[in-house]
Every structure is written in C-alpha cells, then in structure tokens.
Amino acid sequence: MVEFMSSTAGRVTRAAVGVVLLVLAFIVAGAWGWVLGALGAVFVVVGVADVCLLAPLFGKPLRGAEVRASLR
C-alpha cells in the first residue's frame, strides 16, 4: 500500500480524492461540510507535497521520494 501511495498514481489519486471532498464540502452544509473541507484540503496538500502520512506506520520515511528510493 505504501508503494502505491508514494507512486505518481498514488499522489494523483490522493489529490483527486481531496478535490472531490472539497466539492462535497461546498454541497454539504454545517459541521460535516467543514469536516469534509478540512479532510479534502489535507488530501490535496499531501498529494501535491509528495508526503505519505501512512508510511511511518509501516517503518518508511514520510517523504515520497525517500520511500521510492528505499524500495529500490
């Protein structure tokens, strides 16, 4: 899973899911809209910044480039 999330396809997937969550945040009103917006913003930022937040749970570095280098 960490391999996919640190790949280019994983980054694009995270950013796309973030955009979808941001769009849903504008549709949903109230507290849930804020939660979806915050979660969507996090997904977009980590996708663009090439950071894999799950990697440290599996003993890998946080930065995507370092994860890809460690897998080679």
TIFITI-678048 format. One record per residue: residue number from 1; x, y, z of N, C-alpha, C, CB in turn; residue in one letter. Coordinates in steps of 0.001 Angstrom, whole numbers, plus 524288, in hexadecimal, padded with zeros to 5 digits. Atoms other than C-alpha are relative to their C-alpha. Last residue first. Glycine has a CB too. Layout:
<gudrens>
GUDREN | nr | n_east | n_north | n_up | ca_east | ca_north | ca_up | c_east | c_north | c_up | cb_east | cb_north | cb_up | rest
GUDREN | NUM | X | Y | Z | X | Y | Z | X | Y | Z | X | Y | Z | a .
...
</gudrens>
This chain:
<gudrens>
GUDREN | nr | n_east | n_north | n_up | ca_east | ca_north | ca_up | c_east | c_north | c_up | cb_east | cb_north | cb_up | rest
GUDREN | 72 | 7FCB0 | 801CD | 8046A | 8392F | 800E5 | 7EC88 | 80404 | 7FC31 | 801AC | 802AB | 80481 | 7FD65 | r .
GUDREN | 71 | 80252 | 8049D | 8026E | 82EE6 | 801E1 | 7F71F | 80333 | 7FDDE | 7FB79 | 7FA9D | 80142 | 7FE21 | l .
GUDREN | 70 | 7FF40 | 80474 | 7FC89 | 83703 | 80B1B | 7FF81 | 7FDCD | 7FAF8 | 7FDB7 | 7FD7F | 80112 | 8053A | s .
GUDREN | 69 | 7FA72 | 80171 | 7FFF3 | 83822 | 814BD | 7F43D | 800F4 | 7FB39 | 80377 | 8035A | 804A0 | 801E8 | a .
GUDREN | 68 | 7FEC3 | 80277 | 8050E | 82963 | 814C6 | 7F239 | 805B4 | 7FE54 | 7FFC6 | 7FECC | 803C4 | 7FB77 | r .
GUDREN | 67 | 80298 | 80518 | 8000A | 8273D | 8174B | 800BC | 8014D | 7FD24 | 7FAF1 | 7F9FE | 8009D | 8009F | v .
GUDREN | 66 | 7FCE4 | 80372 | 7FCB1 | 8314C | 8223B | 80097 | 7FDA7 | 7FA83 | 80048 | 80078 | 8024D | 8057B | e .
GUDREN | 65 | 7FB24 | 8011D | 802D1 | 82A9C | 828B3 | 7F505 | 80372 | 7FC48 | 80323 | 802FB | 8051A | 7FED5 | a .
GUDREN | 64 | 800E6 | 803D5 | 80423 | 81D71 | 82781 | 7FBD0 | 804E3 | 7FE7E | 7FD10 | 7FC18 | 8020C | 7FC3F | g .
GUDREN | 63 | 7FFA5 | 7FDCC | 80541 | 821D9 | 82E8E | 80818 | 7FF8A | 7FBB9 | 7FBE5 | 80529 | 802FC | 7FF4F | r .
GUDREN | 62 | 804B0 | 7FCE9 | 8011B | 81D22 | 828B2 | 81502 | 7FFF2 | 8020A | 7FA66 | 7FF9E | 80490 | 803CC | l .
GUDREN | 61 | 7FFA5 | 7FA51 | 7FF40 | 82779 | 81E0F | 815FF | 7FAF4 | 802CA | 7FE5A | 804A4 | 80232 | 7FCE3 | p .
GUDREN | 60 | 7FDB5 | 7FD4E | 80482 | 82398 | 80FB7 | 8171D | 8004F | 805D5 | 80120 | 7FCC4 | 7FEF9 | 7FAF7 | k .
GUDREN | 59 | 7FA5B | 7FFA5 | 7FF74 | 8214C | 80788 | 8234F | 802C8 | 8028C | 7FB6E | 80227 | 7FABF | 800CA | g .
GUDREN | 58 | 7FDA7 | 804B8 | 8022B | 8137C | 80356 | 81FB2 | 805EE | 8002D | 80015 | 7FE21 | 7FF2C | 7FA7D | f .
GUDREN | 57 | 80278 | 80461 | 7FD57 | 80CA7 | 80D5B | 82861 | 80235 | 7FAC4 | 7FE32 | 7FA26 | 80021 | 7FF1D | l .
GUDREN | 56 | 7FD6B | 80104 | 7FAF5 | 81699 | 8173B | 82373 | 7FD8C | 7FB8B | 8031C | 7FFE9 | 804E1 | 80346 | p .
GUDREN | 55 | 7FAEF | 8029B | 8006E | 8113B | 8154E | 81599 | 802B5 | 7FF25 | 80541 | 80384 | 80320 | 7FC83 | a .
GUDREN | 54 | 80046 | 80557 | 7FE08 | 80315 | 818B1 | 818B8 | 8054B | 7FD4B | 80020 | 7FC4B | 7FCDE | 7FCBA | l .
GUDREN | 53 | 800D1 | 7FFF4 | 7FA5C | 804D3 | 8276F | 81780 | 7FFC1 | 7FA83 | 8025C | 7FB09 | 802E9 | 80142 | l .
GUDREN | 52 | 80361 | 8047F | 7FEF9 | 80AA5 | 82653 | 809F0 | 7FF71 | 7FF7D | 805E5 | 80242 | 7FAD5 | 7FD83 | c .
GUDREN | 51 | 7FF6E | 801FE | 7FAAF | 81002 | 83390 | 805EF | 7FC35 | 7FB80 | 800A3 | 7FEFF | 8045D | 80431 | v .
GUDREN | 50 | 7FD65 | 80516 | 8004A | 81205 | 837A5 | 7F7D3 | 8015A | 7FDFB | 80570 | 804F6 | 8005F | 7FCA9 | d .
GUDREN | 49 | 7FAF1 | 7FF95 | 7FD54 | 80E79 | 845F9 | 7FA5F | 80318 | 7FAEE | 7FFEF | 7FF2F | 801B4 | 80592 | a .
GUDREN | 48 | 7FCAC | 7FC4C | 802CD | 80398 | 845B8 | 7F029 | 8057A | 80039 | 80260 | 7FD86 | 80574 | 8000B | v .
GUDREN | 47 | 7FF27 | 801E7 | 80554 | 7FD51 | 83971 | 7F588 | 803B0 | 8037A | 7FCFA | 7FADD | 7FF97 | 7FD1F | g .
GUDREN | 46 | 7FC49 | 80455 | 7FFC0 | 7FF56 | 83D8D | 803B1 | 800F6 | 7FDA5 | 7FA99 | 7FE03 | 7FBC8 | 803BF | v .
GUDREN | 45 | 7FACA | 7FE31 | 7FE6C | 7F938 | 84AD5 | 800FC | 803E5 | 7FB7F | 8001F | 7FFC2 | 802A5 | 80562 | v .
GUDREN | 44 | 7FDA4 | 7FD12 | 80452 | 7ED9C | 84584 | 7F95D | 80596 | 8018E | 8015F | 7FCB8 | 804E7 | 7FEB4 | v .
GUDREN | 43 | 7FED6 | 8039F | 80447 | 7EA75 | 83B31 | 8039F | 802A6 | 802CB | 7FB71 | 7FAFA | 7FD54 | 7FE1E | f .
GUDREN | 42 | 7FB7D | 80332 | 7FE66 | 7EB8F | 84508 | 80EB7 | 80189 | 7FC4E | 7FB96 | 7FEC0 | 7FCD9 | 8050D | v .
GUDREN | 41 | 7FB55 | 7FCA9 | 80050 | 7E28E | 84E8A | 807A7 | 804E8 | 7FCF4 | 8017E | 7FF65 | 804CE | 80396 | a .
GUDREN | 40 | 7FE9C | 7FF4F | 8057C | 7D890 | 843BF | 80585 | 804DE | 80355 | 7FF52 | 7FB80 | 8026E | 7FD10 | g .
GUDREN | 39 | 7FDC6 | 804F1 | 801CA | 7D8BE | 8403E | 813EC | 801AC | 8005C | 7FA48 | 7FC0D | 7FB8B | 800B9 | l .
GUDREN | 38 | 7FADF | 80090 | 7FD81 | 7D6B9 | 84E65 | 817C5 | 802B4 | 7FB04 | 7FE29 | 7FF72 | 7FFF5 | 80601 | a .
GUDREN | 37 | 7FC6D | 7FC1C | 80226 | 7CBC1 | 85031 | 80DF8 | 80578 | 7FF81 | 8023A | 7FDF1 | 8056A | 80104 | g .
GUDREN | 36 | 7FE88 | 801AB | 8054C | 7C512 | 8437D | 811B8 | 803DE | 803C5 | 7FD87 | 7FB26 | 7FF86 | 7FC8A | l .
GUDREN | 35 | 7FCC4 | 804B2 | 7FF66 | 7C566 | 8475A | 8201A | 801D0 | 7FE1A | 7FAA3 | 7FCED | 7FB9B | 802E3 | v .
GUDREN | 34 | 7FAD6 | 7FE62 | 7FE20 | 7C075 | 85506 | 81D1D | 803B6 | 7FB5F | 80082 | 7FF83 | 802C8 | 80541 | w .
GUDREN | 33 | 7FD71 | 7FD3E | 80448 | 7B550 | 84FB3 | 814FB | 80578 | 801C3 | 8017F | 7FCC2 | 804AD | 7FE57 | g .
GUDREN | 32 | 7FDE8 | 803FA | 80387 | 7B20B | 8461E | 81FBA | 802A7 | 80279 | 7FB47 | 7FBA6 | 7FC53 | 7FE35 | w .
GUDREN | 31 | 7FB18 | 80214 | 7FDF4 | 7B0DF | 85163 | 8295D | 80269 | 7FBF2 | 7FC58 | 7FF1D | 7FD9A | 8055B | a .
GUDREN | 30 | 7FF3D | 800F2 | 7FA6F | 7A677 | 85871 | 8219B | 80550 | 7FDB7 | 80150 | 7FBD9 | 7FC71 | 801F6 | g .
GUDREN | 29 | 7FFEF | 7FB73 | 7FC81 | 7A2EE | 85760 | 81362 | 8012D | 7FE4F | 80593 | 7FABC | 802F0 | 7FFCA | a .
GUDREN | 28 | 801F6 | 80167 | 7FAD0 | 7A66C | 84D00 | 80981 | 80081 | 804BC | 80394 | 80307 | 7FB34 | 8024A | v .
GUDREN | 27 | 8055B | 801D3 | 80090 | 7A7C6 | 851CD | 7FB78 | 7FD85 | 7FEF8 | 8055F | 7FFD8 | 7FB06 | 7FCA2 | i .
GUDREN | 26 | 80331 | 7FB88 | 8018B | 7B3F2 | 85A0D | 7FDA2 | 7FA3D | 7FE89 | 7FF78 | 801FE | 80241 | 7FAE0 | f .
GUDREN | 25 | 8004D | 7FC6F | 7FB8B | 7BA52 | 84F16 | 8054E | 7FCAD | 804C4 | 7FEBD | 80578 | 801B7 | 801AA | a .
GUDREN | 24 | 80436 | 801CD | 7FC92 | 7B708 | 84598 | 7FA5A | 7FF54 | 8039F | 804AE | 80115 | 7FA6E | 801DF | l .
GUDREN | 23 | 804E1 | 7FEE4 | 802C1 | 7BF87 | 84DA3 | 7F12F | 7FB59 | 7FE51 | 80360 | 7FFE1 | 7FD2D | 7FA9E | v .
GUDREN | 22 | 800D4 | 7FA5C | 7FFC0 | 7CA94 | 84D5F | 7FB17 | 7FAEE | 8018F | 7FD41 | 804A3 | 802E4 | 7FD8E | l .
GUDREN | 21 | 801CB | 7FEB2 | 7FAB9 | 7C91C | 83EAE | 7FCB5 | 7FF13 | 805D9 | 8009C | 803F9 | 7FE25 | 8040E | l .
GUDREN | 20 | 80564 | 801E1 | 7FF81 | 7C9E7 | 83CCC | 7EDFA | 7FDDD | 80156 | 80568 | 7FFB6 | 7FA05 | 7FF09 | v .
GUDREN | 19 | 80347 | 7FC5B | 802FA | 7D61D | 84556 | 7ED81 | 7FA42 | 7FE66 | 8005F | 801C1 | 80034 | 7FA34 | v .
GUDREN | 18 | 80054 | 7FB14 | 7FD23 | 7DC5B | 83D5D | 7F84C | 7FC89 | 803FA | 7FD49 | 8055F | 80242 | 800BF | g .
GUDREN | 17 | 803B0 | 800F9 | 7FBBB | 7D91E | 8309B | 7F16C | 7FF51 | 804FC | 8033B | 801EA | 7FB69 | 80385 | v .
GUDREN | 16 | 8053F | 8003E | 8025A | 7DFE5 | 8360C | 7E55B | 7FBD8 | 7FF01 | 80428 | 7FFC5 | 7FBB0 | 7FBC9 | a .
GUDREN | 15 | 80197 | 7FAAD | 80168 | 7EBEF | 83A1B | 7ED35 | 7FA7B | 80009 | 7FDBB | 803E1 | 80262 | 7FC0D | a .
GUDREN | 14 | 800F4 | 7FD08 | 7FB32 | 7ECE8 | 82CC3 | 7F39A | 7FE26 | 80581 | 7FECE | 804EF | 80035 | 80357 | r .
GUDREN | 13 | 804BF | 801FC | 7FD89 | 7EB39 | 825C6 | 7E68B | 7FEB5 | 80311 | 804EC | 80097 | 7FA35 | 8014B | t .
GUDREN | 12 | 8045E | 7FDEF | 80310 | 7F562 | 82E5C | 7DFEB | 7FAD0 | 7FE3D | 80269 | 80062 | 7FE30 | 7FA36 | v .
GUDREN | 11 | 80049 | 7FA62 | 7FF0A | 7FF21 | 82B61 | 7EAB7 | 7FB5D | 80264 | 7FD29 | 80511 | 802B0 | 7FE4C | r .
GUDREN | 10 | 801FE | 7FF3E | 7FABB | 7FC2A | 81CE3 | 7EA06 | 7FF71 | 805BD | 8015C | 80386 | 7FD5C | 803E7 | g .
GUDREN | 9 | 80596 | 8013C | 80028 | 7FDE7 | 81CB5 | 7DB4A | 7FD7C | 800C6 | 80561 | 7FF29 | 7FA57 | 7FE1D | a .
GUDREN | 8 | 802A9 | 7FB9F | 8028B | 80AEB | 823AF | 7DCC3 | 7FA21 | 7FF10 | 7FFC7 | 8022A | 800DA | 7FA79 | t .
GUDREN | 7 | 7FF47 | 7FFA5 | 805A7 | 80F6E | 81963 | 7E663 | 7FD23 | 804BF | 7FDD8 | 7FE10 | 7FAFC | 7FD49 | s .
GUDREN | 6 | 7FB7D | 7FCAC | 80110 | 81074 | 81B7B | 7F51C | 80112 | 80088 | 7FA23 | 804D1 | 7FDD5 | 802BD | s .
GUDREN | 5 | 800F9 | 7FAB2 | 7FE27 | 80294 | 81694 | 7F77B | 80499 | 803A6 | 7FEF7 | 7FEC9 | 7FFEC | 805C8 | m .
GUDREN | 4 | 803B6 | 7FD5A | 80369 | 804DE | 80A99 | 7EEF4 | 7FF50 | 805B1 | 801A1 | 7FABB | 7FD2C | 80010 | f .
GUDREN | 3 | 7FD9E | 7FF88 | 8052A | 81132 | 8065C | 7F612 | 7FC64 | 802FE | 7FC51 | 80142 | 7FA8F | 7FDBF | e .
GUDREN | 2 | 7FC8B | 7FB7E | 7FFCD | 80B10 | 80956 | 80338 | 8029C | 800D2 | 7FABA | 8041F | 7FF53 | 8044C | v .
GUDREN | 1 | 80334 | 7FB5B | 80000 | 80000 | 80000 | 80000 | 80362 | 804E9 | 80000 | 7FC5A | 7FFFC | 804B1 | m .
</gudrens>
